[in-house]
Amino acid sequence: MQLNKRILMMVSAVAIGLSMGWLLPAYQAPAKNWKDRAEYDLYDAFTKGKDGKAKLEALDKWKTAYPDSEFKSDREEAILGVYQADLKDNRRTFDQAKAMRATNPNNFYAISAILTGIYQFTPLPPASGDMATAEETSKYVIDNADKIFAAANKPANLTDAQWTQVQPGVKSLAQRTYAWLFVQRKDDARAEQELTKVVSADPAQPSFSYMLGQAKFSQYQKSKDLTKLPGAIFHIARAASYDGTGALAQASRTAYLKSAETIYKQYHGSDEGWQGVIALAKANAMPPADFKIRSITEIEQEKFANQEEWDKAHPMESFWRDTVKTPLTGADADNAFANNYKGAGLPPAGQAFQMFKAKIISMTPETNPKELTVAVFDPNVADAKLTFDPALPGMMPVGETIEFKGEVTAFQKEPFMVTFKVDMEEKELVGWTGVAAKGAAKGKAATKGAAKGAAKGKAK
């Protein structure tokens, strides 16, 4: 679920369009006074410069000889224009714009250069100082648009109609840039908040719909908050299905549609209802208030008349919920773990099941793993970590099912996770079909030096 580079290129291209062409300073001196003929000659040398280098040399000479010229602000805009249009030097354009805003925070050309230039730094993410500059600028535009676009601030080379025309685009760009910066910082919660504003205000922003879906999915991956998944599915599906103005390239749309469908099937348990989600996402930038995708667990629970009936049909899941998770997430979890769980073998003998059945979520490393992260109670939520010594041979696809039992060694309350030491020699893992990598040493793995001690007792 990595952010596609093509999206960033598109965002950048849209932004650049606001700062190129007629929006650049026209280098026409307003009705101000030259100090003498020599100053005018320096200005004239700039206007006759054959290329960016010659123009910049003339401007530097003018700035050195007449630092307090009445045309000082116009000259700074001209320097910005040379960096941006003639030399295409994003670094110096950005720094010049930042310096100009230090004396005039409402300068339109400086604001535009910063909001467009931040996308052009490579590699991504931009340097923290540059992102701080772009954040301050974009937030300033969001909060002070009326001040920035007051009639008194209209550049001399823009007509009233052009000044009115450009304002909505710059305001929108400021919000998009502000949201994009949180994406670059991997601040998923704040990115979700700001991206929602972008998508809600402008339905023709499929790249930002994708970023919003990704921010939600990333939060699910980190916190296992299942409430984030329906929104993640919807917004990624929106990016994939939107075919209006500004639609993404077909290759990206195809890839995103596949990703959204995969997440949907894992969460919902099948592709039933998937076409309805696509149709809804294509027609709406934001999901309706009553939008819902039922999870596998919810669907399974709906098959039973009550909780007691469900528990009887799912002895392993109810044991995990009541005997493992509930005590280890309660107020006295640390004492419960120390007294009843640490070193204990689970599941204990005498249960209706002999092993826990679980879905593989991840492996560390991916080949010959020494750890498996698995989902026991809910197939969408990792809640157990299995450790092995020696490592397991080969690898298996994520999503496959295995069965295990083992010695409890650790736990954490949030997000909930129980760690087991699993002994392959004691046949505590069933269903692992990984094949040893080609060229791996032949023969049996070395046996452990000592037999595992007896479990400390049955968990309660």
Order of alpha helices (4+ residues) and beta strands (2+ residues): alpha-alpha-alpha-alpha-alpha-alpha-alpha-alpha-alpha-alpha-alpha-alpha-alpha-alpha-alpha-alpha-alpha-alpha-beta-beta-beta-beta-beta-beta-beta-beta
